C-alpha cells in the first residue's frame, strides 16, 4: 500500500484544471464496442479505473492507439469473443465496477455478453438487477453461475419494448441504452437516469447513427438501427473533482480558480456549497473561490430548522459529493444533517474524522449530524486508511486543513478516481508527499 504524508494548515493559491469525467469515461469507452469503425475520444482521465477498462478492451481485441495525453482512438473491428469465457477475463473483469457496461454493447452487436461480479468501492450493496432486467425485457436470456459469480445474457436478436426501470440507475440506463440502439423496433425507457454523463453518451451514440430522443429527460425513446459508425467525442470535466476542489478551497481558507468547469452541467453543486456558506463565483466558465478568512456559515431552512443535504437522482445532488460536503461542514458555523440515501456504508469513514476532533454524530448508516467548529478548533493530524475513492479524498481534504502531519494509507483507492492528485495539489501550494509501498 502506498501512502500520502500531508502537512496541514497551508493556504493554497492558484488555479486547477479538472480532469475528464471518470463516470462518463466508463460509459463512453464501453460504447466503442458497438461499431467496427474508428472512434476518437478526447479528455480521457489518466486514472486507475479508466486504464483498467482500456486494458480490458485491448484484451477483447479492440485496437487502441494513444494519440496524445488524454486522446485515444479505438477500433473494435476484430473483437475476440473467446476472451469472454477465459479465466483471464474472469480475473480482469471483477476488478472494476465499470466493466458491467461492456455487456450491453456486446449483447447488441454480437448476441452475447458475459461479466464476472464486478468490483469497485465497498460502499454498500450495488445491485445489478436493473441492468439484467432491462436486457431480459429486450428479449435476452439470462443466466448466473453462483459458484463463479458469473453473469451472462444471450439473444439472437433484441426487440424493442417499453420498460419502467425500478431505479434511475446511471450505469443501468447506459447499459440498456447501448443494447437498445441496435435492437429491432422502438424501445421506451421510463425512469431513465438523465445525468450529464448519460446525456453525453446519448449524444455520442446519435452522432454514430443511433436514433435516441428525450435526451436529458427521464423518458428515452430509442428507434433501433442496423449499425453504427465512427465519431469523435470529448469528455466533460469531472463534476466530482470540481466539487472536491470547492471543498478544499473552503477548508484551507484558500483562494482558488477551478478552470473550464462546464458550468451548465454542474446542476445543484454550486448551490449546495453556497448553502454551507461558501462563496462560489462564476467567472465565464471558471469557478472562483475567494479565501474564506472569516470562515463560512451554514444556512438554515426558512422555518429555522437544521439544514439537511441529501443525495438524489439527477438533477438532485450527486451522492459522490456527500463525503466532501460532510468534511467541509466540520469547520463551518452551524450544523447540518447529511443524509446519504443510496449507499449504506458510505458514511462509515466518519470515525476517522471524529479521531481528528470533528463533532459528528452518526445517527445510523445513512445519516450523520455535523456540528461545525467555525475554525475555533482545528482538526488534528492522524494516521488513516482510505476506504474508497470519495472518502479517501475527503480525508485528504481534512488532512490538508488539520494541524500537524497526517498519514493516509491505501491511496491506491484515491488514484482510482483522481489523476496525479499529489502533483496537482503541490502545484497550488499543498505539502503532500507520496511514499512508496513497503
C-alpha positions as CSV (number, residue, x, y, z in Angstrom):
1,X,0.0,0.0,0.0
2,X,1.3,3.4,-1.0
3,X,0.9,6.3,1.4
4,X,0.5,10.1,1.5
5,X,2.2,12.2,4.1
6,X,0.3,15.5,4.4
7,X,1.4,18.6,6.3
8,X,-1.7,20.6,7.0
9,X,-2.7,24.2,7.5
10,X,-1.1,25.7,4.4
11,X,-3.0,28.2,2.4
12,X,-3.2,27.2,-1.3
13,X,-3.3,29.6,-4.2
14,X,-3.7,29.5,-8.0
15,X,-5.8,27.6,-10.5
16,X,-6.5,24.0,-11.1
17,X,-7.9,22.2,-14.2
18,X,-10.4,19.4,-13.6
19,X,-9.7,16.1,-15.2
20,X,-12.0,14.4,-17.7
21,X,-15.0,12.8,-16.0
22,X,-14.4,9.3,-14.7
23,X,-18.0,8.2,-14.7
24,X,-18.5,9.4,-18.2
25,X,-15.4,7.7,-19.4
26,X,-16.5,4.3,-18.1
27,X,-19.7,4.6,-20.3
28,X,-18.2,6.1,-23.4
29,X,-15.3,3.6,-23.5
30,X,-17.7,0.7,-23.5
31,X,-19.6,2.2,-26.4
32,X,-16.7,1.7,-28.8
33,X,-17.7,-2.0,-28.9
34,X,-20.9,-1.0,-30.8
35,X,-19.1,-0.4,-34.1
36,X,-16.3,-1.7,-36.3
37,X,-15.4,1.8,-37.3
38,X,-12.8,4.0,-35.5
39,X,-13.8,6.2,-32.6
40,X,-11.6,9.1,-31.2
41,X,-12.1,10.1,-27.6
42,X,-10.5,13.1,-26.0
43,X,-10.0,14.3,-22.4
44,X,-9.8,10.7,-21.0
45,X,-8.6,10.9,-17.4
46,X,-5.3,9.0,-16.6
47,X,-6.7,7.1,-13.6
48,X,-6.5,3.5,-12.5
49,X,-10.2,2.6,-13.1
50,X,-10.2,4.0,-16.6
51,X,-6.8,2.5,-17.5
52,X,-8.1,-0.9,-16.3
53,X,-11.1,-0.6,-18.7
54,X,-8.8,0.4,-21.6
55,X,-6.7,-2.7,-20.9
56,X,-9.8,-4.8,-20.8
57,X,-10.8,-3.5,-24.2
58,X,-7.4,-4.3,-25.5
59,X,-7.7,-7.9,-24.3
60,X,-11.0,-8.1,-26.1
61,X,-9.2,-7.3,-29.3
62,X,-10.0,-3.6,-29.6
63,X,-7.2,-1.7,-31.4
64,X,-6.2,1.1,-29.0
65,X,-3.9,3.9,-30.1
66,X,-2.8,6.7,-27.8
67,X,-2.6,9.9,-29.9
68,X,-1.6,12.3,-27.1
69,X,-2.2,12.9,-23.4
70,X,-5.9,12.0,-22.8
71,X,-6.7,11.3,-26.5
72,X,-7.1,7.8,-28.0
73,X,-8.5,6.1,-31.0
74,X,-10.4,2.8,-30.6
75,X,-11.4,0.3,-33.3
76,X,-13.4,-2.8,-32.4
77,X,-13.3,-4.5,-35.8
78,X,-11.9,-7.8,-34.6
79,X,-13.4,-8.5,-31.2
80,X,-12.2,-11.7,-29.5
81,X,-15.3,-13.2,-28.0
82,X,-13.5,-16.2,-26.8
83,X,-11.8,-14.0,-24.2
84,X,-15.1,-13.6,-22.5
85,X,-15.1,-17.2,-21.5
86,X,-11.5,-17.3,-20.3
87,X,-10.1,-17.4,-16.8
88,X,-8.2,-14.2,-17.6
89,X,-11.4,-12.3,-18.3
90,X,-13.0,-13.5,-15.0
91,X,-10.0,-12.0,-13.2
92,X,-9.7,-8.8,-15.2
93,X,-13.5,-8.1,-15.2
94,X,-14.1,-8.5,-11.4
95,X,-11.5,-5.8,-10.5
96,X,-13.5,-2.9,-12.0
97,X,-17.1,-1.8,-11.4
98,X,-17.4,-0.2,-14.8
99,X,-16.8,-3.5,-16.6
100,X,-20.5,-4.2,-16.2
101,X,-21.2,-1.7,-19.1
102,X,-19.5,-3.9,-21.7
103,X,-22.4,-6.3,-21.5
104,X,-25.0,-4.1,-23.3
105,X,-22.8,-3.3,-26.3
106,X,-21.6,-6.9,-26.7
107,X,-25.2,-8.2,-26.4
108,X,-26.4,-5.7,-29.0
109,X,-23.7,-6.3,-31.6
110,X,-22.7,-10.0,-31.0
111,X,-25.7,-11.5,-29.4
112,X,-24.0,-12.4,-26.1
113,X,-22.4,-10.6,-23.2
114,X,-20.7,-12.0,-20.0
115,X,-19.3,-10.5,-16.9
116,X,-17.9,-11.7,-13.6
117,X,-19.4,-9.9,-10.5
118,X,-17.7,-6.5,-10.8
119,X,-15.6,-4.9,-8.1
120,X,-15.3,-1.2,-7.1
121,X,-15.9,0.7,-3.9
122,X,-17.1,-1.1,-0.8
123,X,-19.8,1.4,0.0
124,X,-22.8,-1.0,0.4
125,X,-25.0,-3.0,-1.8
126,X,-24.8,-2.1,-5.5
127,X,-27.1,-4.5,-7.2
128,X,-27.1,-5.3,-10.9
129,X,-30.8,-6.2,-11.3
130,X,-31.7,-3.1,-13.3
131,X,-29.1,-3.9,-15.9
132,X,-30.2,-7.5,-16.4
133,X,-34.0,-6.9,-16.1
134,X,-33.5,-4.4,-18.9
135,X,-31.7,-6.9,-21.1
136,X,-34.4,-9.5,-20.4
137,X,-37.1,-7.0,-21.4
138,X,-35.3,-6.6,-24.7
139,X,-35.6,-10.4,-25.2
140,X,-32.3,-11.7,-23.9
141,X,-31.9,-15.0,-21.9
142,X,-30.2,-14.6,-18.6
143,X,-28.0,-17.0,-16.6
144,X,-26.0,-16.7,-13.5
145,X,-23.3,-19.1,-12.2
146,X,-23.4,-18.8,-8.4
147,X,-20.1,-20.7,-7.9
148,X,-18.1,-18.4,-10.2
149,X,-20.3,-15.3,-9.6
150,X,-20.5,-15.1,-13.4
151,X,-23.4,-13.4,-15.3
152,X,-24.4,-14.0,-18.9
153,X,-27.0,-12.8,-21.4
154,X,-27.7,-14.1,-24.9
155,X,-30.1,-13.2,-27.7
156,X,-30.3,-13.9,-31.4
157,X,-32.0,-10.5,-31.9
158,X,-33.0,-7.9,-29.4
159,X,-36.5,-6.4,-29.8
160,X,-37.6,-3.0,-28.7
161,X,-40.1,-2.7,-25.9
162,X,-41.5,-0.4,-23.2
163,X,-39.8,-0.6,-19.8
164,X,-40.2,1.2,-16.5
165,X,-36.9,0.9,-14.6
166,X,-37.1,0.0,-10.9
167,X,-34.5,2.7,-10.1
168,X,-32.9,5.5,-12.1
169,X,-29.6,3.8,-12.2
170,X,-27.0,5.7,-14.3
171,X,-24.9,2.6,-15.3
172,X,-28.1,0.6,-15.7
173,X,-29.6,3.1,-18.0
174,X,-26.4,3.4,-20.0
175,X,-26.1,-0.3,-20.4
176,X,-29.7,-0.7,-21.6
177,X,-29.4,2.3,-24.0
178,X,-26.3,0.7,-25.6
179,X,-28.2,-2.5,-26.0
180,X,-31.4,-0.9,-27.4
181,X,-29.7,1.2,-30.1
182,X,-29.2,-1.9,-32.2
183,X,-32.5,-3.6,-31.2
184,X,-35.3,-4.2,-33.7
185,X,-38.1,-1.6,-33.3
186,X,-38.7,1.1,-30.7
187,X,-37.6,1.0,-27.0
188,X,-39.0,3.3,-24.5
189,X,-37.1,3.6,-21.1
190,X,-39.1,5.4,-18.4
191,X,-37.5,6.4,-15.1
192,X,-34.2,6.6,-17.0
193,X,-31.2,8.4,-15.4
194,X,-30.6,11.7,-17.0
195,X,-27.2,12.8,-15.6
196,X,-25.0,14.9,-17.9
197,X,-22.7,11.9,-18.5
198,X,-25.6,9.8,-19.7
199,X,-26.6,12.7,-21.9
200,X,-23.1,12.7,-23.3
201,X,-23.4,9.0,-24.1
202,X,-26.7,9.5,-25.9
203,X,-25.3,12.5,-27.9
204,X,-22.3,10.4,-28.9
205,X,-24.5,7.5,-30.0
206,X,-26.7,9.8,-32.1
207,X,-23.6,11.1,-33.9
208,X,-22.7,7.4,-34.6
209,X,-26.1,7.0,-36.2
210,X,-28.4,6.0,-33.3
211,X,-31.9,7.4,-33.0
212,X,-32.4,8.5,-29.4
213,X,-34.9,11.2,-28.4
214,X,-35.8,12.6,-25.0
215,X,-32.1,13.1,-24.1
216,X,-31.9,14.9,-20.7
217,X,-35.3,13.7,-19.6
218,X,-36.3,10.6,-17.6
219,X,-38.0,9.1,-20.7
220,X,-35.8,8.0,-23.5
221,X,-37.2,6.8,-26.8
222,X,-34.8,4.7,-29.0
223,X,-35.6,3.6,-32.5
224,X,-33.2,0.7,-33.3
225,X,-30.8,0.9,-36.3
226,X,-28.9,-1.8,-38.1
227,X,-25.4,-0.5,-37.5
228,X,-23.4,2.4,-36.0
229,X,-20.4,4.3,-37.4
230,X,-17.4,6.1,-36.0
231,X,-17.3,9.5,-34.4
232,X,-15.1,11.8,-32.2
233,X,-16.1,12.7,-28.6
234,X,-14.7,14.9,-25.8
235,X,-15.4,14.1,-22.2
236,X,-16.9,16.7,-19.8
237,X,-14.8,17.8,-16.9
238,X,-15.3,15.7,-13.8
239,X,-18.0,17.3,-11.6
240,X,-17.0,15.3,-8.5
241,X,-13.5,16.6,-8.8
242,X,-14.8,20.2,-9.2
243,X,-16.8,19.8,-6.0
244,X,-13.8,18.4,-4.3
245,X,-11.7,21.5,-5.1
246,X,-14.5,23.8,-3.9
247,X,-14.5,22.0,-0.6
248,X,-10.7,22.0,-0.5
249,X,-10.5,25.8,-1.0
250,X,-13.0,26.5,1.8
251,X,-11.4,24.1,4.3
252,X,-7.9,25.6,3.8
253,X,-9.1,29.2,3.5
254,X,-7.6,29.4,0.1
255,X,-8.3,31.4,-3.0
256,X,-8.6,29.0,-5.9
257,X,-9.8,29.2,-9.5
258,X,-11.2,26.0,-11.0
259,X,-10.9,26.3,-14.8
260,X,-13.2,25.2,-17.6
261,X,-15.9,23.5,-15.4
262,X,-18.7,23.3,-18.0
263,X,-20.9,25.4,-15.6
264,X,-24.2,24.4,-17.2
265,X,-23.6,20.7,-16.4
266,X,-22.9,21.3,-12.7
267,X,-26.6,21.2,-11.6
268,X,-27.1,21.6,-7.8
269,X,-23.4,21.5,-6.9
270,X,-22.7,25.3,-6.7
271,X,-25.9,25.9,-4.8
272,X,-25.3,23.2,-2.2
273,X,-21.9,24.6,-1.4
274,X,-23.4,28.1,-1.1
275,X,-25.9,26.7,1.4
276,X,-22.8,25.8,3.5
277,X,-21.8,29.5,3.4
278,X,-19.1,29.1,0.7
279,X,-18.8,31.8,-1.9
280,X,-18.9,30.2,-5.4
281,X,-18.4,32.8,-8.1
282,X,-18.9,32.2,-11.8
283,X,-16.3,33.8,-14.0
284,X,-17.0,32.8,-17.5
285,X,-16.7,29.0,-17.5
286,X,-14.5,29.1,-14.4
287,X,-15.3,28.9,-10.7
288,X,-13.6,31.3,-8.4
289,X,-13.5,30.6,-4.6
290,X,-12.2,33.6,-2.6
291,X,-10.2,32.9,0.6
292,X,-12.7,32.4,3.4
293,X,-10.6,34.1,6.1
294,X,-13.6,34.7,8.3
295,X,-15.0,31.2,7.8
296,X,-18.4,30.2,6.4
297,X,-21.8,29.8,7.9
298,X,-24.4,27.1,7.2
299,X,-27.8,28.3,6.2
300,X,-30.9,27.1,8.0
301,X,-34.2,26.3,6.3
302,X,-36.7,29.1,6.1
303,X,-38.5,27.9,9.2
304,X,-35.3,27.9,11.2
305,X,-34.8,24.1,11.2
306,X,-31.5,22.5,10.6
307,X,-30.3,22.3,7.0
308,X,-30.4,18.8,5.5
309,X,-28.3,17.9,2.5
310,X,-29.2,14.6,0.8
311,X,-28.5,12.8,-2.4
312,X,-31.0,12.2,-5.2
313,X,-31.0,11.1,-8.9
314,X,-30.1,13.9,-11.3
315,X,-30.9,16.8,-11.2
316,X,-30.7,16.2,-7.5
317,X,-27.4,16.4,-5.6
318,X,-24.9,13.6,-6.5
319,X,-24.1,11.1,-3.8
320,X,-20.5,11.1,-4.7
321,X,-20.1,14.6,-3.2
322,X,-21.8,14.0,0.2
323,X,-18.5,12.8,1.7
324,X,-16.9,16.1,0.7
325,X,-19.8,18.2,2.0
326,X,-19.6,16.3,5.3
327,X,-15.9,17.2,5.8
328,X,-16.4,20.8,4.7
329,X,-19.2,21.1,7.4
330,X,-16.8,20.2,10.2
331,X,-15.3,23.7,10.1
332,X,-18.5,25.7,9.3
333,X,-20.5,27.9,11.7
334,X,-23.7,25.9,12.4
335,X,-24.9,22.4,12.0
336,X,-26.1,20.2,9.1
337,X,-27.7,16.8,8.7
338,X,-26.1,14.7,5.9
339,X,-28.5,12.1,4.6
340,X,-26.8,9.5,2.3
341,X,-29.8,7.6,0.9
342,X,-28.2,5.5,-1.8
343,X,-25.3,3.6,-0.1
344,X,-25.5,2.3,3.5
345,X,-21.7,2.1,4.1
346,X,-20.5,5.4,2.7
347,X,-20.6,7.3,6.0
348,X,-18.5,4.8,7.9
349,X,-15.4,6.9,7.4
350,X,-16.6,9.5,9.9
351,X,-14.9,7.7,12.8
352,X,-11.6,8.9,11.3
353,X,-12.8,12.5,11.3
354,X,-14.0,12.1,14.9
355,X,-10.5,10.9,15.7
356,X,-9.3,14.2,14.2
357,X,-11.6,16.2,16.5
358,X,-14.6,16.7,14.3
359,X,-18.0,16.9,16.0
360,X,-20.1,14.3,14.2
361,X,-23.0,12.2,15.4
362,X,-23.5,9.1,13.2
363,X,-27.3,8.7,13.6
364,X,-27.5,5.5,11.6
365,X,-25.7,4.0,8.4
366,X,-27.4,6.7,6.3
367,X,-27.4,9.9,8.4
368,X,-24.8,12.0,10.2
369,X,-25.2,15.3,12.0
370,X,-22.2,17.6,11.8
371,X,-21.6,20.4,14.3
372,X,-19.1,22.8,12.8
373,X,-16.1,24.2,14.7
374,X,-16.1,27.5,12.9
375,X,-12.3,27.2,12.8
376,X,-12.1,27.9,16.5
377,X,-10.7,24.4,16.9
378,X,-8.5,22.8,14.2
379,X,-8.7,19.2,13.1
380,X,-5.7,17.3,14.4
381,X,-3.4,15.3,12.3
382,X,-3.7,11.5,12.5
383,X,-3.0,8.2,10.6
384,X,-5.8,7.0,8.4
385,X,-6.6,4.4,5.7
386,X,-8.6,5.3,2.6
387,X,-11.7,3.1,2.4
388,X,-12.9,4.2,-1.1
389,X,-12.3,6.9,-3.7
390,X,-14.6,9.6,-2.3
391,X,-13.9,9.0,1.4
392,X,-10.2,9.0,0.6
393,X,-10.3,12.4,-1.0
394,X,-12.5,13.7,1.9
395,X,-9.9,12.5,4.4
396,X,-7.1,14.1,2.2
397,X,-9.0,17.5,2.4
398,X,-9.4,17.1,6.2
399,X,-5.6,16.4,6.4
400,X,-4.7,19.5,4.4
401,X,-6.7,21.6,6.9
402,X,-5.5,19.8,10.0
403,X,-2.8,20.9,12.4
404,X,0.3,18.7,12.1
405,X,1.3,16.0,9.6
406,X,-1.2,13.2,8.7
407,X,-0.6,9.9,7.0
408,X,-3.1,8.3,4.6
409,X,-2.6,4.7,3.7
410,X,-4.1,2.7,0.8
411,X,-4.0,5.8,-1.5
412,X,-4.5,3.4,-4.5
413,X,-8.2,4.0,-3.8
414,X,-7.7,7.7,-4.4
415,X,-5.7,7.0,-7.5
416,X,-8.6,5.1,-8.9
417,X,-10.5,8.3,-9.4
418,X,-8.1,11.3,-9.3
419,X,-5.3,11.9,-11.8
420,X,-1.9,12.7,-10.4
421,X,-3.6,14.3,-7.4
422,X,-0.4,14.9,-5.4
423,X,1.4,16.6,-8.2
424,X,-1.6,18.9,-9.0
425,X,-2.0,19.8,-5.3
426,X,1.7,20.6,-4.9
427,X,1.4,23.0,-7.9
428,X,-1.0,25.1,-5.9
429,X,1.0,25.0,-2.6
430,X,0.0,21.8,-0.8
431,X,2.6,20.0,1.3
432,X,1.9,16.4,0.2
433,X,4.4,13.6,-0.4
434,X,3.8,10.2,-1.9
435,X,5.6,7.5,-0.1
436,X,6.2,4.2,-1.9
437,X,4.7,0.8,-0.9
438,X,6.7,-1.1,1.7
